[in-house]
């Protein structure tokens, strides 16, 4: 059965339009509460949020919905998504709830859930919630209503957790780091983590006003970080997104490092310390250079669908710890149960400090293949999968690029577009084949 409300990362949309309305969110929390009550007599739910102005409204709606189903609520305030996952485990809560639309602009918001173990919930659980949503509410009588309290030191607890993932014998002393929190959920946390570990910290994107989350700052707009690193002559720059689950890094020369490169660095470091790396999970978009470099070291790369949810599912299937996406979602499951930008940054910095090398030195053996991505608008009813000319050109491209590049053709999940991506060792070759593939759709 398909899901009506849940997408790949919870429920998300424009605030004030269904389903991101206070009446729906109240009913959603009530339905979730009823599902929890089937297996627990006194469930406890943690609620965290990012810095969007709509978070106040949605937090109140969630609180009322849970209380009305007889569920106790603990409010965490503004907190990164991975912090909610951690505290759900640490507080032995039944469920963690995050109010965030991650890297989207402020006018959007969303609701996502974590299990008691701090992991994403199953499709079956989401279907149970949607079934409960279709039923009439069953308001708890006054004597059975839930209560609400606030966890005042939530941020401090998470800061200590992040620091615990960094080697106790190591320090960031002597490093000047620019931290860009995207005016988002980590604005009061990320600078403290790196400062308390010894770094000199320059803050940007740490002045949220409810409307400026992700606006021209953060991991989706790294130009601000590149400029700040140059201006302050910093050693490194760290960019998070609005809910702090993704990461990009900038070195002293203004060179930007994406998730593919950082994932390879973490795997290579473990190999260099004689740790077993049974495999790494990327996505369909992970650069082929990373795959070939890992293969050369005897480490297979498995490709999941695009989305950290699918990377996590594949890691759990394989029982591997390392996975990620070029966008900066990095999963390090022996450190944290979900993507965590601060923890991932600390793991990379740990490699730099321990080795005494810069990012450029650590990654000098890896050169990403140039990628050309073209979008083609599909005509109504056009079936690209049975298009003879496209199939013929695709076969020619794959033969020409064998072992030296690859082609990925996929339909957009949100628009009537076909995304044609070609990567090869040379930019001109990738561009040429991408254009030929697009042109074949007109034959």
CORWOPE-V40120 format. One record per residue. N is the residue number from 1. RES is the residue in one small letter. SS is DSSP state (a for helix, b for strand, c for the rest). PHI is phi in degrees with one decimal (none if undefined). OMEGA is omega in whole degrees, 0 to 359 (NA if undefined). Layout:
n = [N & N]
res = [RES & RES]
ss = [SS & SS]
phi = [PHI & PHI]
omega = [OMEGA & OMEGA]
This chain:
n = [1 & 2 & 3 & 4 & 5 & 6 & 7 & 8 & 9 & 10 & 11 & 12 & 13 & 14 & 15 & 16 & 17 & 18 & 19 & 20 & 21 & 22 & 23 & 24 & 25 & 26 & 27 & 28 & 29 & 30 & 31 & 32 & 33 & 34 & 35 & 36 & 37 & 38 & 39 & 40 & 41 & 42 & 43 & 44 & 45 & 46 & 47 & 48 & 49 & 50 & 51 & 52 & 53 & 54 & 55 & 56 & 57 & 58 & 59 & 60 & 61 & 62 & 63 & 64 & 65 & 66 & 67 & 68 & 69 & 70 & 71 & 72 & 73 & 74 & 75 & 76 & 77 & 78 & 79 & 80 & 81 & 82 & 83 & 84 & 85 & 86 & 87 & 88 & 89 & 90 & 91 & 92 & 93 & 94 & 95 & 96 & 97 & 98 & 99 & 100 & 101 & 102 & 103 & 104 & 105 & 106 & 107 & 108 & 109 & 110 & 111 & 112 & 113 & 114 & 115 & 116 & 117 & 118 & 119 & 120 & 121 & 122 & 123 & 124 & 125 & 126 & 127 & 128 & 129 & 130 & 131 & 132 & 133 & 134 & 135 & 136 & 137 & 138 & 139 & 140 & 141 & 142 & 143 & 144 & 145 & 146 & 147 & 148 & 149 & 150 & 151 & 152 & 153 & 154 & 155 & 156 & 157 & 158 & 159 & 160 & 161 & 162 & 163 & 164 & 165 & 166 & 167 & 168 & 169 & 170 & 171 & 172 & 173 & 174 & 175 & 176 & 177 & 178 & 179 & 180 & 181 & 182 & 183 & 184 & 185 & 186 & 187 & 188 & 189 & 190 & 191 & 192 & 193 & 194 & 195 & 196 & 197 & 198 & 199 & 200 & 201 & 202 & 203 & 204 & 205 & 206 & 207 & 208 & 209 & 210 & 211 & 212 & 213 & 214 & 215 & 216 & 217 & 218 & 219 & 220 & 221 & 222 & 223 & 224 & 225 & 226 & 227 & 228 & 229 & 230 & 231 & 232 & 233 & 234 & 235 & 236 & 237 & 238 & 239 & 240 & 241 & 242 & 243 & 244 & 245 & 246 & 247 & 248 & 249 & 250 & 251 & 252 & 253 & 254 & 255 & 256 & 257 & 258 & 259 & 260 & 261 & 262 & 263 & 264 & 265 & 266 & 267 & 268 & 269 & 270 & 271 & 272 & 273 & 274 & 275 & 276 & 277 & 278 & 279 & 280 & 281 & 282 & 283 & 284 & 285 & 286 & 287 & 288 & 289 & 290 & 291 & 292 & 293 & 294 & 295 & 296 & 297 & 298 & 299 & 300 & 301 & 302 & 303 & 304 & 305 & 306 & 307 & 308 & 309 & 310 & 311 & 312 & 313 & 314 & 315 & 316 & 317 & 318 & 319 & 320 & 321 & 322 & 323 & 324 & 325 & 326 & 327 & 328 & 329 & 330 & 331 & 332 & 333 & 334 & 335 & 336 & 337 & 338 & 339 & 340 & 341 & 342 & 343 & 344 & 345 & 346 & 347 & 348 & 349 & 350 & 351 & 352 & 353 & 354 & 355 & 356 & 357 & 358 & 359 & 360 & 361 & 362 & 363 & 364 & 365 & 366 & 367 & 368 & 369 & 370 & 371 & 372 & 373 & 374 & 375 & 376 & 377 & 378 & 379 & 380 & 381 & 382 & 383 & 384 & 385 & 386 & 387 & 388 & 389 & 390 & 391 & 392 & 393 & 394 & 395 & 396 & 397 & 398 & 399 & 400 & 401 & 402 & 403 & 404 & 405 & 406 & 407 & 408 & 409 & 410 & 411 & 412 & 413 & 414 & 415 & 416 & 417 & 418 & 419 & 420 & 421 & 422 & 423 & 424 & 425 & 426 & 427 & 428 & 429 & 430 & 431 & 432 & 433 & 434 & 435 & 436 & 437 & 438 & 439 & 440 & 441 & 442 & 443]
res = [x & x & x & x & x & x & x & x & x & x & x & x & x & x & x & x & x & x & x & x & x & x & x & x & x & x & x & x & x & x & x & x & x & x & x & x & x & x & x & x & x & x & x & x & x & x & x & x & x & x & x & x & x & x & x & x & x & x & x & x & x & x & x & x & x & x & x & x & x & x & x & x & x & x & x & x & x & x & x & x & x & x & x & x & x & x & x & x & x & x & x & x & x & x & x & x & x & x & x & x & x & x & x & x & x & x & x & x & x & x & x & x & x & x & x & x & x & x & x & x & x & x & x & x & x & x & x & x & x & x & x & x & x & x & x & x & x & x & x & x & x & x & x & x & x & x & x & x & x & x & x & x & x & x & x & x & x & x & x & x & x & x & x & x & x & x & x & x & x & x & x & x & x & x & x & x & x & x & x & x & x & x & x & x & x & x & x & x & x & x & x & x & x & x & x & x & x & x & x & x & x & x & x & x & x & x & x & x & x & x & x & x & x & x & x & x & x & x & x & x & x & x & x & x & x & x & x & x & x & x & x & x & x & x & x & x & x & x & x & x & x & x & x & x & x & x & x & x & x & x & x & x & x & x & x & x & x & x & x & x & x & x & x & x & x & x & x & x & x & x & x & x & x & x & x & x & x & x & x & x & x & x & x & x & x & x & x & x & x & x & x & x & x & x & x & x & x & x & x & x & x & x & x & x & x & x & x & x & x & x & x & x & x & x & x & x & x & x & x & x & x & x & x & x & x & x & x & x & x & x & x & x & x & x & x & x & x & x & x & x & x & x & x & x & x & x & x & x & x & x & x & x & x & x & x & x & x & x & x & x & x & x & x & x & x & x & x & x & x & x & x & x & x & x & x & x & x & x & x & x & x & x & x & x & x & x & x & x & x & x & x & x & x & x & x & x & x & x & x & x & x & x & x & x & x & x & x & x & x & x & x & x & x & x & x & x & x & x & x & x & x & x & x & x & x & x & x & x & x & x & x & x & x & x & x & x & x & x & x & x & x & x & x]
ss = [c & c & c & c & c & c & b & c & c & b & b & b & b & b & c & c & c & c & c & c & c & a & a & a & a & a & a & a & a & a & a & a & a & a & a & a & a & c & c & c & c & c & c & b & b & b & b & b & b & c & c & c & c & c & a & a & a & a & a & a & a & a & a & a & a & a & a & a & c & c & c & b & b & b & b & b & b & b & c & c & a & a & a & a & a & a & a & a & a & a & c & c & c & c & b & b & b & b & b & c & c & c & c & c & c & c & c & b & b & b & b & b & b & b & c & c & c & c & c & b & c & c & a & a & a & a & a & a & a & a & a & a & a & c & c & c & c & c & c & c & c & a & a & a & c & c & c & b & b & b & c & c & c & a & a & a & a & a & a & a & a & a & a & a & c & c & c & c & c & c & c & c & c & c & c & b & b & b & b & b & c & c & c & c & c & c & c & c & c & a & a & a & a & a & a & a & c & c & c & b & b & b & b & b & c & c & c & c & c & c & c & c & c & c & c & c & c & c & c & c & c & c & a & a & a & a & a & a & a & a & a & a & c & c & c & b & b & b & b & b & c & c & c & c & c & c & b & b & b & b & b & c & c & c & c & b & b & c & a & a & a & a & a & a & a & a & a & a & a & a & a & a & c & c & c & c & c & c & b & b & b & b & b & c & c & c & c & a & a & a & a & a & a & a & a & a & c & c & c & b & b & b & b & b & c & c & c & a & a & a & a & a & a & a & a & a & a & a & c & c & c & b & b & b & c & c & c & c & c & b & b & b & c & c & c & c & c & c & c & c & a & a & a & a & a & a & a & a & a & a & a & a & a & a & a & c & c & c & a & a & a & a & c & c & c & c & c & c & c & b & b & b & b & b & b & b & b & c & c & c & c & c & c & a & a & a & c & a & a & a & a & a & a & a & a & a & a & a & a & a & a & c & c & c & b & b & b & b & b & b & b & c & c & c & c & c & b & b & b & b & b & b & b & b & c & c & a & a & a & a & a & a & a & a & a & a & a & a & a & a & c & c & c]
phi = [none & -78.7 & -91.1 & -84.7 & -111.7 & -77.3 & -103.7 & -74.9 & -139.0 & 80.7 & -114.5 & -141.6 & 176.9 & -80.8 & -63.4 & 93.2 & -114.4 & -54.0 & -95.5 & -90.0 & -124.9 & -62.4 & -69.0 & -67.9 & -63.8 & -62.1 & -65.6 & -61.6 & -62.5 & -62.2 & -65.3 & -61.8 & -59.4 & -65.4 & -64.2 & -63.1 & -66.7 & -66.0 & -117.8 & -136.2 & -79.8 & -132.5 & -67.4 & -127.1 & -121.3 & -99.0 & -125.7 & -118.8 & -151.7 & -92.9 & -101.1 & -66.8 & -57.8 & -72.6 & -61.3 & -60.9 & -63.2 & -71.2 & -61.7 & -63.7 & -65.1 & -61.4 & -57.3 & -64.2 & -63.5 & -67.3 & -57.6 & -68.4 & -98.7 & 85.4 & -110.3 & -78.8 & -123.4 & -119.3 & -88.5 & -102.6 & 76.2 & -64.0 & -158.8 & -57.4 & -52.7 & -64.8 & -67.2 & -64.6 & -59.4 & -63.7 & -68.5 & -60.2 & -69.0 & -64.4 & -91.3 & 54.3 & -80.8 & -79.4 & -162.6 & -115.2 & -125.2 & -119.7 & -100.2 & -166.6 & -116.9 & 53.5 & -89.6 & -70.8 & -68.0 & -62.3 & -70.5 & -96.3 & -157.1 & -162.0 & -129.0 & -135.0 & -126.2 & -122.8 & -72.7 & -59.6 & -90.8 & 78.7 & -112.9 & -63.6 & -88.3 & -77.8 & -59.8 & -63.1 & -62.9 & -63.3 & -65.8 & -62.3 & -65.8 & -64.8 & -64.8 & -65.9 & -64.3 & -78.9 & -93.0 & -67.4 & -59.1 & -122.2 & -64.3 & -69.2 & -65.6 & -52.4 & -69.7 & -117.5 & -68.3 & -80.5 & -113.7 & -129.2 & -141.8 & -111.2 & -92.7 & -67.3 & -104.5 & -58.3 & -62.5 & -62.1 & -61.9 & -70.6 & -57.3 & -65.2 & -62.0 & -58.6 & -62.2 & -68.0 & -85.5 & -102.1 & -50.2 & -64.8 & -87.4 & -108.7 & -144.8 & -97.4 & -56.4 & 93.4 & -99.5 & -103.9 & -124.2 & -90.8 & -114.4 & -111.3 & -96.9 & 60.5 & 52.0 & -114.5 & -66.3 & -99.3 & -58.5 & -104.4 & -119.1 & -56.6 & -58.9 & -67.4 & -58.0 & -72.9 & -67.0 & -68.8 & -91.9 & 111.8 & -78.6 & -84.0 & -113.5 & -107.8 & -98.2 & -133.9 & 61.3 & -122.1 & -128.0 & -68.0 & -125.8 & 94.1 & -122.5 & -103.5 & -58.6 & 66.0 & -83.6 & 59.4 & -143.5 & 84.9 & -64.4 & -88.0 & -136.9 & -73.5 & -60.0 & -62.6 & -70.0 & -56.9 & -64.6 & -67.5 & -61.5 & -66.4 & -60.9 & -95.1 & 50.1 & -81.5 & -81.0 & -161.7 & -128.2 & -121.7 & -115.2 & -107.8 & -102.4 & -58.3 & -111.6 & 63.9 & -104.9 & -129.5 & -144.4 & -129.5 & -122.5 & -127.9 & -92.7 & -62.6 & -89.3 & 85.6 & -77.8 & -93.2 & -117.3 & -94.8 & -62.4 & -61.4 & -66.5 & -68.3 & -63.2 & -62.0 & -58.4 & -65.6 & -66.4 & -64.3 & -62.4 & -64.3 & -62.5 & -66.1 & -102.1 & 61.6 & -85.2 & -79.8 & -118.7 & -65.8 & 173.0 & -131.3 & -108.7 & -116.7 & -127.8 & -59.2 & -96.2 & -59.9 & -60.1 & -63.1 & -60.4 & -66.5 & -60.5 & -67.2 & -66.3 & -68.0 & -59.4 & -62.9 & -100.7 & 81.1 & -113.1 & -75.1 & -112.9 & -100.9 & -105.0 & -100.7 & -61.4 & -66.8 & 130.7 & -64.7 & -59.9 & -75.2 & -62.3 & -61.9 & -60.1 & -69.4 & -61.2 & -66.2 & -62.8 & -83.7 & 60.3 & -107.4 & -92.9 & -110.7 & -161.7 & 172.9 & -129.3 & -60.0 & -67.3 & 111.1 & -75.1 & -118.7 & -109.2 & -127.8 & -72.6 & -89.3 & -118.3 & -154.0 & -82.1 & -145.4 & -61.9 & -142.4 & -63.8 & -69.5 & -62.1 & -62.8 & -60.5 & -64.5 & -66.6 & -68.6 & -61.1 & -60.7 & -63.7 & -62.4 & -66.1 & -64.4 & -88.1 & 72.4 & -114.4 & -83.7 & -59.7 & -61.5 & -68.0 & -66.4 & -110.2 & -64.9 & -86.3 & -119.2 & -121.0 & -64.0 & -72.3 & -61.4 & -119.4 & -113.2 & -119.4 & -118.8 & -106.0 & -120.3 & -78.1 & -82.7 & -75.8 & -56.2 & 81.1 & -73.0 & -105.5 & -68.4 & -68.5 & -109.6 & -75.1 & -63.7 & -66.1 & -64.2 & -61.2 & -67.2 & -67.6 & -61.8 & -62.4 & -65.1 & -62.9 & -64.4 & -68.6 & -70.4 & -97.5 & -51.2 & 79.0 & -121.7 & 172.7 & -158.6 & -122.1 & -131.3 & -120.5 & -148.9 & -81.1 & -64.9 & -83.2 & -123.3 & -135.0 & -78.1 & -121.8 & -108.1 & -98.9 & -111.1 & -119.8 & -127.9 & -126.3 & -155.0 & -65.9 & -119.8 & -58.8 & -61.4 & -68.3 & -63.3 & -62.8 & -61.2 & -70.2 & -62.4 & -66.9 & -64.9 & -65.6 & -63.5 & -62.8 & -65.6 & -68.7 & -92.5 & -77.0]
omega = [179 & 181 & 181 & 187 & 185 & 173 & 181 & 180 & 179 & 181 & 186 & 177 & 179 & 182 & 181 & 175 & 180 & 6 & 185 & 177 & 184 & 181 & 179 & 183 & 175 & 180 & 178 & 180 & 178 & 179 & 177 & 178 & 179 & 177 & 179 & 184 & 178 & 184 & 182 & 181 & 181 & 181 & 175 & 184 & 174 & 178 & 173 & 182 & 172 & 191 & 180 & 180 & 182 & 180 & 178 & 182 & 184 & 176 & 179 & 180 & 177 & 181 & 180 & 181 & 179 & 180 & 182 & 177 & 180 & 182 & 176 & 183 & 172 & 181 & 183 & 185 & 180 & 185 & 177 & 177 & 180 & 177 & 177 & 177 & 180 & 184 & 175 & 176 & 187 & 182 & 181 & 180 & 179 & 188 & 171 & 181 & 179 & 174 & 184 & 169 & 171 & 186 & 180 & 176 & 190 & 184 & 176 & 169 & 182 & 179 & 173 & 191 & 172 & 177 & 177 & 179 & 180 & 182 & 175 & 182 & 187 & 174 & 181 & 178 & 180 & 177 & 176 & 180 & 180 & 176 & 179 & 178 & 181 & 180 & 177 & 177 & 175 & 185 & 179 & 175 & 186 & 183 & 184 & 179 & 178 & 178 & 179 & 173 & 180 & 175 & 190 & 183 & 182 & 182 & 180 & 179 & 182 & 177 & 179 & 177 & 181 & 181 & 181 & 180 & 181 & 185 & 184 & 180 & 185 & 180 & 174 & 180 & 180 & 180 & 172 & 187 & 171 & 180 & 179 & 183 & 175 & 186 & 186 & 193 & 182 & 186 & 183 & 185 & 185 & 180 & 181 & 181 & 184 & 177 & 182 & 175 & 170 & 184 & 166 & 188 & 170 & 184 & 163 & 181 & 182 & 179 & 183 & 175 & 181 & 185 & 189 & 180 & 179 & 185 & 178 & 175 & 174 & 186 & 179 & 177 & 189 & 181 & 179 & 180 & 179 & 180 & 182 & 178 & 178 & 182 & 184 & 183 & 182 & 177 & 188 & 173 & 181 & 178 & 175 & 172 & 189 & 178 & 170 & 175 & 175 & 192 & 165 & 179 & 177 & 178 & 186 & 180 & 180 & 179 & 182 & 179 & 183 & 184 & 179 & 181 & 181 & 177 & 178 & 181 & 181 & 179 & 182 & 178 & 180 & 177 & 181 & 177 & 176 & 172 & 177 & 174 & 186 & 180 & 180 & 178 & 172 & 177 & 177 & 182 & 181 & 185 & 183 & 179 & 178 & 179 & 182 & 180 & 177 & 179 & 180 & 178 & 177 & 182 & 179 & 173 & 174 & 182 & 175 & 172 & 179 & 182 & 184 & 177 & 183 & 174 & 179 & 180 & 180 & 177 & 179 & 178 & 184 & 186 & 176 & 181 & 191 & 176 & 178 & 181 & 177 & 180 & 177 & 171 & 178 & 180 & 180 & 196 & 173 & 174 & 185 & 186 & 183 & 177 & 185 & 184 & 181 & 179 & 179 & 178 & 180 & 179 & 178 & 179 & 178 & 178 & 181 & 182 & 183 & 184 & 185 & 183 & 176 & 176 & 180 & 179 & 181 & 184 & 183 & 179 & 183 & 174 & 182 & 175 & 172 & 178 & 172 & 180 & 178 & 177 & 180 & 178 & 180 & 175 & 180 & 178 & 182 & 180 & 183 & 183 & 181 & 182 & 188 & 183 & 177 & 180 & 181 & 180 & 178 & 179 & 179 & 181 & 182 & 178 & 182 & 186 & 188 & 179 & 183 & 181 & 180 & 180 & 175 & 178 & 180 & 178 & 174 & 178 & 185 & 183 & 178 & 183 & 171 & 181 & 181 & 181 & 176 & 173 & 181 & 182 & 181 & 182 & 184 & 181 & 178 & 180 & 182 & 181 & 177 & 180 & 178 & 179 & 178 & 181 & 183 & 179 & 180 & 181 & NA]
